[in-house]
């Protein structure tokens, strides 16, 4: 059983627990499955029963009801349950093949960042860094939320239509995040 202490301005105990479970799942389904004894299959899936056993064995027990709740209410739709398996939809730093088919993107996609990253982006474009792909948003609002996680957001339009015509491959994850191997600077629109 989980006990919570209320901190002013921190949300309800249930909301805090949901966020904590979501972060725990992200860490172990995207970045460090081995840390709790999990092995993802080549496409990033793991059996739910194995995940729940691993969380309990590593002193962070998660119930099936909590798991289902986190998957259902997560505003970023980070996880997918398929039958008896679960996986993170994207953002992995461990080697997985999400087996997403190429898709034709809309004319423009968007990338949320912060001002301190702009010089490097102007010089090198968008690179996946530790992840397997660059993450692009389908609209400015989503990109703004993404950028705001690191400070005051800057939204860069990406001429994804031109990239696609030039032979760049795009894929779209189950939660609507567009993925590209990289975005060269010439396809980015910088304001001012």
N, C-alpha and C positions, 0 to 999 in steps of 0.2 A: 504494500500500500504506500502511496506517495503522500508525504506531508508537505505543506507549503507554508511559507511565511509571507505575509503581504508586505510589499514594499510600496510606499506611495509612488504613484505614477507608473508603476511597472506592469499594470494589467492585472487581471484576475489570476488566481492560482491556476485555474484550468488553462487560461491562455498562455501563461508562462510555461506550463508543462508541455503544451502542444508545441511551442517554439523550441523548447529544449529537446523534445523527441525528434522534431524535424531536423534540427542541426546535427543531432547524433546520427540519424539515419543518413543524412547527406555525407557526413564525414566518412562513414563506414561503407556506404554503397557507391561512393564516387572516388574516394581517395585512399582509404586505409582498411580494406576489408580484412586483411590478414591480422590486423591489430586485435580483432575479436574472434579470430579463428575462422573467418568466412573465406570461401573461394567462389568468386563470381564465375559463371559460365562465360564462354567467349563473347556472348552478346550482353553481358552485364547482369544477367538474372541470377537470383538466389532463391532457394525455397524459403517460404515464409516461416515454416516451422524451424528451420535451421537458424534463421535470423533471430527469432524470438528466443530460442535456446541460447544463442550466443550473447544476446543482450543480458539475459538473466545470469549467465555464467560470468559475465564481466561487470557485475554489480550495477547494471542499469536496466532492470527488468522493464519490458514494454509488453503490455497486453495486446491481444489481437484487436480488441475494441479501440485502444489508443492508436494502433497502427492504421486501422481503417479510418479513424477520425482524421489523423494527420494527412493521409492521402486524399481524403474527401475535401478538407477545408483549406489546404495549402493554396494560397492565392497564386503561387507560381507553378502549381501543378508539377512539382519536382519529381514525383514518383508515379509509377504505373504498376497496378496489380493485374496479373493475367493468370487466371486459374489459381494455382497454389504458389505462384512465384511473384516476386517484386523486383523492380530495378529503378534506378535513377534515370530520368529521361535524357539528361545530358550533363556536361560539366565534369566528366571524369578526368582524373589525372592518371588512373591506372589503365592499362591497355584493355580496351573492349572495342568491339565492333557492334555498334547499335543496329546495324543492318538496315539503315534508312535508305530508301531509294533516292536517286537524284530527283530534284523538283525544280520547276521553273518559278523563280521568285517574282514578287511584284516589282514594279519599276524602281521603287525605292524601299530600302530597309533603313534601320537606324541603329546607331551604337551610342550607348550612354557611357560617358567617361567624366573626367575632371580636368580642369585647366592645367594642372601640373604634368599631365601626360601628353599634352598637345604637341610639344616640340618633337618628342620621339615618334608620335603618330604621323606628324607631317613628314618626317624623314624616312620612316620605315613602313608606314601603313599600320594596319591592325594585324597583330600576330597572335597566335593562340596562347603564347606564354607557356604555362605548365599544363594547360588543357590541350585536348586534341583538336579543337576547332575554335574559331572566332565566333562569338555569340552575337547575333543581330536580332533586333526587335522589329515586329511588324508595324509599330506605330511610335510616334514621338512620346506619348504618355508612358508607355512601358520603358522606353529607353531612358526617360527622365528618372523613373524610379530606380532603374539599375544604376545609373550614374550617381544618384543621391546616396547610395550606400557608402560611397567613398568621400563625400563632401558635396560642394556645390556642383550640380550636374551641368555638363555640356553635352548637347546632343549633336552627333555628326550624321547627316544624311549620307547614305551609301548608294551610289548609282548601280544598284544590283542588276537592273535590266541590261546595262552596258557590259557589266562583268559577265553576265550569262551569255550574251551575244559573243563575247570574246573568248568563250570556252571555259570559264570558271564554273565549278560544280557547286551547287547548293543542295542542302538537305534540310528538311524541317522535322523537328522532334515532335513527340506526341503532345507536348504542351505549347506548341506554336513558336518555339525559338528556332530561328533560322541559323544554320551552321555553314561556315565556309572555312576552307583551309587557311586562308589569309585574305586581306583586302589591301591591295597595293594603294599607295597614296593618291594616284590619279583618279581613283573612283570615289574619293571622299570629298565632301563639300564642306569647306571651312568658312564660317562667317567672319566678316571683318578681316 
